[in-house]
């Protein structure tokens, strides 16, 4: 069971999408450990929910589903001050072999989903009138692409661009919006195509000699949501172990 170890987010309403597993789950657990009231939004209910105020089943690529999920989440925790959008899917194929259907599927989740979740978060926070924090999980691929990642890289570049637009529009309302760009973080996503040789090769690309962990990403997300991160907005921050430095 995740227990509170620090009061930094005590009583804060936090919604995390894609929080049933992987990076999103760890982000939710870390917020809960620091006192937040965490809502998980995912297409499936997480196996363990002891760290959650509630779990909401929703499709981030569906407008009505996102709207209903935000209403449920806000009502449960008394308003949302932090929204972390982590839901996403991956796709590997050579550019010439990437079908329109695959392109659309990836962008429906990663790009359209970010638009719908970010828009809902901003509308909710503006209506509340007391500011807020939005953190969108992009990818190192948003900045430097990646062979066989056409749809994925393009969709994550959209996450970065949308976050910057929202930061410009919502800054006067006291809302910060940032993107986080993880590098290679082994999770359930991509496990079916990842080999031990891949892990060794990717690790060699980092000056630190290792891949990232969900905790590496979660630590930055919590910083951006904290008082210490209040003057950061419109940024696309790398968590890549030095694999990307721009």
TAQUI-V554882 format. One record per pair of residues at least 24 apart in sequence whose ideal C-beta (glycine too) atoms are under 10 Angstrom apart, sorted by the first residue. I is the first residue (numbers start at 0). GAP is how many residues later the second one is. Records with the same first field share a line. If there is no record, write none. Layout:
I: GAP + GAP
//
This chain:
0: 31 + 47 + 49 + 50
1: 26 + 27 + 28 + 29 + 30 + 31 + 32 + 36 + 46 + 48 + 49 + 50
2: 29 + 30 + 32 + 47 + 48
3: 28 + 29 + 30 + 31 + 32 + 47
4: 25 + 28 + 29 + 30
5: 27 + 28 + 29 + 216
6: 27 + 28
7: 25 + 26 + 27 + 28 + 214 + 217 + 218 + 219 + 220
8: 24 + 25 + 26 + 27 + 28 + 29 + 72 + 73 + 213 + 216 + 217
9: 24 + 25 + 26 + 27
10: 24 + 25 + 26 + 66 + 67 + 70
11: 24 + 25 + 26 + 65 + 66 + 67 + 68 + 69 + 70 + 121 + 213 + 214
12: 24 + 25 + 26 + 40 + 60 + 61 + 63 + 64 + 65 + 66 + 67 + 68 + 69 + 70 + 111 + 115 + 119
13: 24 + 25 + 26 + 39 + 59 + 63 + 66 + 67 + 68 + 69 + 70 + 119 + 208 + 211
14: 24 + 25 + 26 + 38 + 39 + 41 + 54 + 55 + 58 + 59 + 61 + 62 + 65 + 66 + 67 + 68 + 69 + 70 + 102 + 105 + 106 + 109 + 119
15: 24 + 25 + 26 + 36 + 57 + 66 + 67 + 68 + 69 + 70 + 71 + 119 + 121 + 202 + 205
16: 24 + 25 + 26 + 39 + 41 + 43 + 49 + 52 + 66 + 67 + 68 + 69 + 70 + 71 + 96 + 97 + 99 + 100 + 104 + 119 + 120
17: 24 + 25 + 42 + 66 + 67 + 68 + 69 + 70 + 71 + 91 + 95 + 99 + 119 + 171
18: 27 + 32 + 33 + 36 + 37 + 65 + 67 + 68
19: 24 + 25 + 26 + 27 + 28 + 29 + 35 + 37 + 67 + 168
20: 25 + 26 + 65 + 166 + 167 + 168 + 193
21: 64 + 66 + 163 + 164 + 165 + 166 + 167 + 168 + 169 + 192 + 195
22: 61 + 63 + 65 + 114 + 157 + 159 + 162 + 164 + 165 + 166 + 189 + 190 + 191 + 192 + 193 + 194 + 195 + 198 + 216
23: 60 + 61 + 62 + 63 + 64 + 113 + 163 + 190 + 193 + 194 + 197
24: 26 + 27 + 61 + 162 + 163 + 189 + 193
25: 60 + 159 + 161 + 187 + 188 + 189 + 190 + 191 + 192 + 193 + 195
26: 57 + 59 + 108 + 110 + 153 + 187 + 188 + 190 + 191 + 192 + 193 + 194 + 195 + 198
27: 24 + 27 + 56 + 58 + 190
28: 185 + 186 + 189
29: 184 + 185 + 187 + 188 + 189 + 191 + 192
30: 51 + 53 + 187 + 190 + 191 + 194
32: 185 + 189
33: 188 + 191 + 192
35: 41 + 45 + 46 + 186 + 189
36: 36 + 39 + 40 + 41 + 42 + 43 + 44
37: 35 + 39 + 44 + 46
38: 30 + 31 + 33 + 34 + 35 + 37 + 38 + 41 + 44
39: 33
40: 24 + 25 + 28 + 29 + 31 + 32 + 42 + 43 + 44 + 45 + 46 + 76
41: 27 + 44 + 45
42: 44 + 66
51: 24
52: 24 + 25
57: 29 + 58 + 59
58: 28 + 49 + 50 + 54 + 57
59: 25 + 26 + 27 + 28 + 48 + 49 + 50 + 52 + 53 + 54 + 55 + 56 + 57 + 60
60: 26 + 28 + 44 + 46 + 47 + 48 + 49 + 50 + 51 + 52 + 53 + 54 + 55 + 56
61: 46 + 50 + 51 + 54
62: 49 + 52 + 53 + 56 + 57
63: 52
64: 51
65: 46 + 47 + 49 + 50 + 51 + 53 + 54 + 55
66: 49 + 52 + 53 + 56
68: 47 + 48 + 51
69: 46 + 47 + 49 + 50 + 51 + 53 + 54
70: 49 + 53
72: 47 + 51
73: 46 + 50 + 53 + 54
78: 45 + 46 + 48 + 49 + 51 + 53
79: 40 + 41 + 44 + 45 + 48 + 52 + 53 + 54
80: 43 + 44 + 47 + 49 + 50 + 51 + 52 + 94 + 144
81: 39 + 43 + 50 + 51 + 52 + 53 + 139 + 140 + 142 + 143 + 144
82: 34 + 35 + 37 + 38 + 39 + 41 + 42 + 49 + 50 + 51 + 52 + 53 + 92 + 94 + 142
83: 33 + 37 + 49 + 50 + 51 + 52 + 53 + 96 + 134 + 137 + 138 + 140 + 141
84: 25 + 28 + 29 + 30 + 31 + 32 + 33 + 35 + 36 + 49 + 50 + 51 + 52 + 53 + 74 + 78 + 94
85: 31 + 49 + 50 + 51 + 94 + 96 + 128 + 131 + 132 + 135
86: 26 + 27 + 30 + 50
87: 25 + 26 + 48 + 49 + 50 + 51 + 64 + 67 + 68 + 71 + 101
88: 24 + 62 + 63 + 66 + 100 + 101
89: 49 + 51 + 59 + 61 + 62 + 65 + 66 + 99 + 100 + 103
90: 57 + 58 + 59 + 60 + 61 + 64 + 99
91: 54 + 55 + 56 + 57 + 58 + 59 + 60 + 98 + 101
92: 55 + 56 + 57 + 58 + 59
93: 53 + 54 + 56
94: 52 + 53 + 54 + 55 + 56
95: 54
96: 51 + 53
97: 50 + 51 + 52 + 53 + 54 + 56
98: 52
99: 51
101: 48 + 49 + 50
102: 47 + 48 + 49 + 51 + 52
103: 47
104: 46
105: 43 + 44 + 45 + 46 + 47 + 48 + 49 + 50
106: 44 + 45 + 47 + 48 + 51
107: 47
108: 46
109: 27 + 28 + 29 + 32 + 41 + 42 + 44 + 45 + 46 + 47 + 48 + 49
110: 40 + 43 + 44 + 45 + 46 + 47 + 48 + 50 + 51
111: 43 + 46
112: 42 + 46
113: 24 + 41 + 42 + 44 + 45 + 46 + 47 + 48 + 49 + 52 + 65
114: 43 + 44 + 47 + 51
117: 41 + 44 + 45 + 47 + 48 + 52 + 59
118: 43 + 47
120: 45 + 49 + 54 + 56
121: 44 + 47 + 48 + 51 + 53 + 55
122: 47
124: 45 + 48 + 49 + 50 + 52
125: 43 + 44 + 46 + 47 + 48 + 49
126: 46
127: 45 + 47
128: 44 + 45
129: 43 + 44 + 45
130: 39 + 40 + 42 + 43 + 44 + 45 + 99
131: 38 + 41 + 42 + 43 + 44 + 45 + 93
132: 41 + 42 + 43 + 44 + 45 + 88 + 91 + 92 + 93 + 96 + 97 + 99 + 100
133: 29 + 32 + 33 + 36 + 41 + 42 + 43 + 44 + 45 + 90 + 91 + 99
134: 28 + 41 + 42 + 43 + 44 + 45 + 85 + 86 + 87 + 88 + 89 + 90 + 94 + 102
135: 24 + 26 + 27 + 30 + 41 + 42 + 43 + 44 + 45 + 100
136: 42 + 43 + 44 + 45 + 80 + 84 + 102
137: 24 + 25 + 40 + 41 + 42 + 43 + 44 + 98 + 99 + 100
138: 40 + 41 + 42 + 43 + 44 + 45 + 46 + 97 + 101 + 105
139: 41 + 42 + 43 + 44 + 45 + 72 + 98 + 99 + 100 + 101 + 103 + 104
140: 40 + 41 + 42 + 103
141: 37 + 39 + 94 + 96 + 102
142: 38 + 93 + 95 + 97 + 101 + 102 + 103
143: 37 + 39 + 96 + 99 + 100 + 102
147: 45
155: 25 + 26 + 80
156: 79
158: 77
159: 74 + 75 + 76
160: 75
162: 70 + 71 + 72 + 73
163: 69 + 70 + 71 + 72
164: 69
165: 67 + 68
166: 65 + 66 + 67 + 68
167: 65 + 66
169: 63
170: 62 + 63
173: 56
174: 58
175: 48 + 49 + 53 + 54 + 55 + 56 + 57 + 58 + 59
176: 47 + 55 + 56 + 57 + 58
177: 42 + 43 + 46 + 47 + 51 + 54 + 55 + 56 + 57 + 58 + 59
178: 45 + 55 + 56 + 57 + 58
179: 37 + 38 + 40 + 41 + 44 + 55 + 56 + 57 + 58 + 59
180: 36 + 39 + 54 + 55 + 56 + 57 + 58 + 59 + 63
181: 29 + 30 + 31 + 32 + 34 + 35 + 38 + 55 + 56 + 57 + 58 + 59 + 62
182: 28 + 29 + 33 + 34 + 55 + 56 + 57 + 58 + 59 + 60 + 61
183: 26 + 27 + 28 + 56 + 57 + 59
184: 26 + 27 + 28 + 29 + 30 + 31 + 32 + 54 + 55 + 56
185: 25 + 26 + 27 + 28
186: 25 + 26 + 27 + 30
201: 39 + 41
202: 38 + 40
204: 35 + 36 + 37 + 38 + 39
205: 34 + 35 + 36 + 37 + 38
206: 34 + 35 + 36 + 38
207: 32 + 33 + 34 + 35
208: 32 + 33
209: 31
210: 29 + 30 + 32
211: 27 + 28 + 29 + 31
212: 26
215: 24 + 25
//
